[in-house]
């Protein structure tokens, strides 16, 4: 399995745990230390205890909407990898970045950041000056 494939598998495990509301599986995805997380509209959470507490609150919420992912783009640089993707939840689109670190136990999530996308940015068409 390539690093890219392994990172995509770790990212898929994160979203599987999220969809299933499985706090234990979510804990398995995250690294043991030096983790941070920014949920949409939340402040920066630092440290495994704070991050896992936030996930337990989210996953235990019976009204939590299902989350799907798409448009994954992966960049692997040595022992660090990032996945940029879209999350879709409750009809909204979020831009998400998941940062993974290679550990003795495989690729583990060390940072997640998701924020609402107000509108898709479409670059202006290139114009000729003459």
C-alpha angles and dihedrals in degrees: 000000000000122000089250091054092046092051091049089050091051090048090050090051089054093054092042090056090047094050093044094048087232109158093183092053089046090054090051091056095055127078118249096243145014094036129152135181139188115194116194108285094003128113121248112289115208128196133026095269094055093042095048092046089055091050093049089053092049096044094046091054106107090202094055109131120231116264126213129183134215145158094049117189119183130201118183119190113174109296095351128076135176131200119201113195147146122257120202118203130159092348093306128113119224128191109226136189120194116190118201132191126202109243133174085265094052131261112346130185114251101168137020124183125176128174136174118265109221094193138342113265113230113188115234114257114263112257129205115234093213 
